[in-house]
Amino acid sequence: MADNELTPVDPNRAADELRKLSAAYKAGELKPNEYEHRFSRTIQELRDRRIAGTRAEIMAALEPLRIEGAVTPAEWDRFVSQLGLV
């Protein structure tokens, strides 16, 4: 890996970041504009660094968030589509 390349993010870390962001917004800890900013920044970081693993491995880490209802359907759709996972 070249010095200027960023280390890929573990799929479980990506899932944890989405879970924390959604929980903070649902708890009222983030205003809508702050939530939007953080969501967009998270997506951009994950695009820049990439998520380690295959599509199947990444989806296996993310899928429990949708099944458990830890994220809203809109968050789920936005997250996976903006990362090109669908």
Z-matrix of the N, CA and C atoms (Angstrom, degrees):
N
C 1 1.462
C 2 1.528 1 108.78
N 3 1.291 2 116.39 1 133.09
C 4 1.462 3 121.46 2 179.29
C 5 1.521 4 110.08 3 -70.33
N 6 1.323 5 116.57 4 157.23
C 7 1.461 6 121.28 5 -178.06
C 8 1.526 7 112.99 6 -60.38
N 9 1.328 8 117.11 7 -30.13
C 10 1.462 9 119.76 8 -175.92
C 11 1.530 10 112.97 9 -87.25
N 12 1.346 11 117.72 10 -3.59
C 13 1.463 12 120.53 11 178.68
C 14 1.522 13 109.95 12 -84.32
N 15 1.331 14 114.83 13 140.07
C 16 1.454 15 120.45 14 178.75
C 17 1.524 16 110.02 15 -88.49
N 18 1.308 17 116.31 16 148.84
C 19 1.453 18 121.36 17 178.44
C 20 1.526 19 109.50 18 -70.04
N 21 1.336 20 117.92 19 130.75
C 22 1.467 21 119.77 20 177.82
C 23 1.529 22 111.46 21 -61.33
N 24 1.317 23 114.51 22 150.94
C 25 1.464 24 121.98 23 -178.38
C 26 1.527 25 109.05 24 -86.86
N 27 1.319 26 116.59 25 137.20
C 28 1.456 27 121.88 26 175.87
C 29 1.536 28 108.73 27 -64.63
N 30 1.326 29 118.89 28 139.57
C 31 1.459 30 120.67 29 -179.97
C 32 1.536 31 113.72 30 -56.47
N 33 1.315 32 116.94 31 -36.05
C 34 1.467 33 119.83 32 179.34
C 35 1.525 34 111.50 33 -67.64
N 36 1.325 35 116.75 34 -33.48
C 37 1.468 36 119.63 35 176.94
C 38 1.519 37 110.15 36 -67.82
N 39 1.326 38 116.67 37 -40.09
C 40 1.465 39 120.12 38 177.56
C 41 1.531 40 109.72 39 -60.75
N 42 1.324 41 116.25 40 -43.19
C 43 1.466 42 120.73 41 178.66
C 44 1.530 43 110.61 42 -63.65
N 45 1.315 44 117.09 43 -42.54
C 46 1.468 45 120.96 44 179.21
C 47 1.526 46 111.58 45 -62.26
N 48 1.314 47 116.69 46 -40.95
C 49 1.468 48 120.27 47 179.48
C 50 1.527 49 110.77 48 -62.81
N 51 1.332 50 116.25 49 -43.92
C 52 1.461 51 119.29 50 178.51
C 53 1.522 52 110.93 51 -65.29
N 54 1.328 53 117.03 52 -41.37
C 55 1.465 54 121.32 53 179.18
C 56 1.544 55 110.78 54 -60.96
N 57 1.325 56 116.79 55 -46.19
C 58 1.470 57 121.37 56 -179.47
C 59 1.526 58 111.70 57 -64.13
N 60 1.317 59 116.02 58 -42.89
C 61 1.457 60 120.67 59 -179.30
C 62 1.529 61 110.73 60 -63.40
N 63 1.307 62 116.72 61 -45.74
C 64 1.463 63 121.04 62 179.74
C 65 1.530 64 110.82 63 -64.33
N 66 1.328 65 116.87 64 -43.38
C 67 1.463 66 121.03 65 -179.65
C 68 1.527 67 111.32 66 -63.58
N 69 1.321 68 117.09 67 -40.97
C 70 1.468 69 120.58 68 179.71
C 71 1.528 70 110.76 69 -64.00
N 72 1.318 71 116.40 70 -39.52
C 73 1.462 72 119.75 71 179.51
C 74 1.530 73 110.71 72 -68.74
N 75 1.328 74 116.25 73 -44.86
C 76 1.470 75 120.70 74 179.34
C 77 1.525 76 111.36 75 -62.33
N 78 1.329 77 117.38 76 -32.70
C 79 1.466 78 122.25 77 -179.27
C 80 1.528 79 112.20 78 -81.12
N 81 1.323 80 116.81 79 -2.87
C 82 1.456 81 120.00 80 179.82
C 83 1.517 82 114.01 81 80.12
N 84 1.325 83 116.99 82 13.63
C 85 1.462 84 120.44 83 -179.77
C 86 1.527 85 112.50 84 -78.81
N 87 1.328 86 116.20 85 -16.76
C 88 1.458 87 121.59 86 -179.71
C 89 1.526 88 109.66 87 -125.03
N 90 1.319 89 115.65 88 135.11
C 91 1.459 90 120.51 89 173.38
C 92 1.531 91 107.20 90 -75.60
N 93 1.334 92 117.65 91 157.83
C 94 1.470 93 119.82 92 -177.75
C 95 1.531 94 114.13 93 -52.66
N 96 1.322 95 117.56 94 -43.01
C 97 1.470 96 118.37 95 -178.44
C 98 1.525 97 111.59 96 -69.59
N 99 1.322 98 117.86 97 -34.99
C 100 1.462 99 120.95 98 177.63
C 101 1.531 100 110.05 99 -68.93
N 102 1.325 101 116.44 100 -39.93
C 103 1.465 102 121.57 101 176.92
C 104 1.529 103 109.96 102 -60.32
N 105 1.324 104 116.98 103 -47.90
C 106 1.463 105 121.24 104 179.93
C 107 1.528 106 111.19 105 -59.12
N 108 1.317 107 115.52 106 -43.48
C 109 1.462 108 120.34 107 179.55
C 110 1.531 109 110.25 108 -61.65
N 111 1.311 110 117.37 109 -48.02
C 112 1.466 111 120.97 110 -178.47
C 113 1.528 112 111.91 111 -66.58
N 114 1.341 113 115.89 112 -39.44
C 115 1.468 114 119.32 113 178.94
C 116 1.524 115 109.25 114 -61.48
N 117 1.316 116 116.55 115 -48.06
C 118 1.468 117 121.15 116 -179.66
C 119 1.523 118 111.41 117 -62.80
N 120 1.317 119 116.39 118 -41.14
C 121 1.461 120 120.67 119 179.73
C 122 1.535 121 110.51 120 -65.33
N 123 1.325 122 117.23 121 -39.02
C 124 1.461 123 121.16 122 177.93
C 125 1.520 124 110.65 123 -62.62
N 126 1.326 125 116.29 124 -46.13
C 127 1.464 126 120.56 125 178.09
C 128 1.527 127 110.26 126 -59.16
N 129 1.327 128 116.73 127 -45.78
C 130 1.466 129 120.06 128 -178.23
C 131 1.527 130 111.29 129 -63.25
N 132 1.329 131 117.10 130 -41.82
C 133 1.462 132 120.00 131 178.29
C 134 1.525 133 110.50 132 -61.82
N 135 1.326 134 116.42 133 -42.66
C 136 1.460 135 119.51 134 -179.31
C 137 1.532 136 111.30 135 -68.13
N 138 1.303 137 117.19 136 -34.19
C 139 1.473 138 119.91 137 175.11
C 140 1.526 139 110.37 138 -66.57
N 141 1.324 140 116.35 139 -43.86
C 142 1.466 141 120.82 140 -178.31
C 143 1.523 142 111.59 141 -65.89
N 144 1.316 143 116.18 142 -45.39
C 145 1.468 144 120.48 143 -175.83
C 146 1.516 145 112.42 144 -87.93
N 147 1.316 146 116.73 145 -24.80
C 148 1.461 147 124.41 146 -175.28
C 149 1.525 148 110.32 147 71.33
N 150 1.299 149 114.50 148 156.31
C 151 1.460 150 120.95 149 177.58
C 152 1.520 151 106.63 150 -101.20
N 153 1.321 152 116.25 151 130.27
C 154 1.461 153 121.53 152 -179.03
C 155 1.529 154 109.81 153 -68.24
N 156 1.309 155 115.62 154 148.62
C 157 1.457 156 120.10 155 175.12
C 158 1.515 157 113.47 156 101.91
N 159 1.314 158 113.61 157 175.04
C 160 1.460 159 121.12 158 178.53
C 161 1.527 160 109.30 159 -81.29
N 162 1.323 161 115.45 160 167.76
C 163 1.460 162 119.91 161 176.66
C 164 1.528 163 110.07 162 -56.86
N 165 1.323 164 117.16 163 -42.01
C 166 1.470 165 121.34 164 -179.88
C 167 1.526 166 111.32 165 -62.28
N 168 1.318 167 117.59 166 -41.37
C 169 1.470 168 121.44 167 179.40
C 170 1.530 169 110.91 168 -66.84
N 171 1.319 170 115.78 169 -40.78
C 172 1.465 171 119.89 170 179.66
C 173 1.524 172 110.43 171 -65.72
N 174 1.332 173 116.22 172 -45.62
C 175 1.462 174 119.89 173 -179.91
C 176 1.530 175 110.99 174 -65.61
N 177 1.326 176 118.01 175 -34.37
C 178 1.466 177 121.29 176 177.66
C 179 1.528 178 110.82 177 -62.90
N 180 1.316 179 117.44 178 -34.08
C 181 1.466 180 121.01 179 178.03
C 182 1.525 181 111.17 180 -76.37
N 183 1.332 182 117.03 181 -34.31
C 184 1.464 183 121.13 182 -176.57
C 185 1.527 184 113.94 183 -85.16
N 186 1.310 185 116.99 184 -34.11
C 187 1.472 186 122.01 185 -173.47
C 188 1.534 187 114.15 186 -53.00
N 189 1.334 188 119.77 187 -40.31
C 190 1.469 189 118.64 188 179.00
C 191 1.537 190 113.18 189 -57.42
N 192 1.319 191 117.75 190 -30.07
C 193 1.469 192 120.37 191 178.40
C 194 1.524 193 110.77 192 -61.09
N 195 1.325 194 116.06 193 -41.53
C 196 1.460 195 121.19 194 179.90
C 197 1.522 196 110.35 195 -71.64
N 198 1.323 197 116.17 196 -46.00
C 199 1.467 198 121.14 197 -177.26
C 200 1.522 199 111.54 198 -63.14
N 201 1.338 200 117.33 199 -42.80
C 202 1.465 201 122.37 200 -178.87
C 203 1.522 202 113.15 201 -76.32
N 204 1.321 203 116.50 202 -13.87
C 205 1.460 204 120.00 203 -176.32
C 206 1.519 205 112.57 204 78.73
N 207 1.333 206 116.58 205 19.67
C 208 1.470 207 120.75 206 179.38
C 209 1.520 208 111.32 207 -69.10
N 210 1.321 209 116.18 208 -22.79
C 211 1.461 210 121.88 209 176.25
C 212 1.527 211 107.80 210 -127.23
N 213 1.305 212 115.95 211 153.57
C 214 1.459 213 119.95 212 178.60
C 215 1.531 214 108.94 213 -75.66
N 216 1.331 215 116.97 214 158.66
C 217 1.472 216 118.84 215 175.73
C 218 1.532 217 112.15 216 -56.42
N 219 1.320 218 117.37 217 -37.20
C 220 1.468 219 120.35 218 178.82
C 221 1.527 220 111.16 219 -65.37
N 222 1.335 221 117.06 220 -42.27
C 223 1.472 222 120.23 221 178.00
C 224 1.524 223 110.03 222 -62.89
N 225 1.319 224 115.68 223 -44.64
C 226 1.463 225 120.77 224 -179.72
C 227 1.525 226 110.50 225 -58.34
N 228 1.329 227 115.63 226 -52.67
C 229 1.462 228 120.19 227 -178.44
C 230 1.522 229 111.49 228 -58.82
N 231 1.299 230 115.96 229 -45.38
C 232 1.470 231 120.66 230 -179.20
C 233 1.519 232 111.22 231 -63.39
N 234 1.316 233 116.71 232 -45.89
C 235 1.472 234 121.84 233 -177.22
C 236 1.519 235 111.09 234 -61.60
N 237 1.331 236 116.57 235 -54.15
C 238 1.469 237 118.83 236 -175.70
C 239 1.526 238 112.18 237 -70.38
N 240 1.328 239 117.67 238 -33.82
C 241 1.465 240 118.47 239 179.73
C 242 1.520 241 111.41 240 -72.43
N 243 1.335 242 117.43 241 -41.70
C 244 1.466 243 119.29 242 -179.07
C 245 1.531 244 112.37 243 -69.20
N 246 1.313 245 116.12 244 -21.22
C 247 1.470 246 119.06 245 175.85
C 248 1.520 247 112.16 246 -94.23
N 249 1.330 248 116.45 247 2.32
C 250 1.453 249 121.13 248 176.86
C 251 1.519 250 114.23 249 70.74
N 252 1.335 251 116.40 250 31.17
C 253 1.451 252 120.91 251 -177.72
C 254 1.518 253 114.03 252 -93.93
N 255 1.320 254 116.94 253 -3.77
C 256 1.465 255 120.07 254 179.67
C 257 1.507 256 110.78 255 -111.78
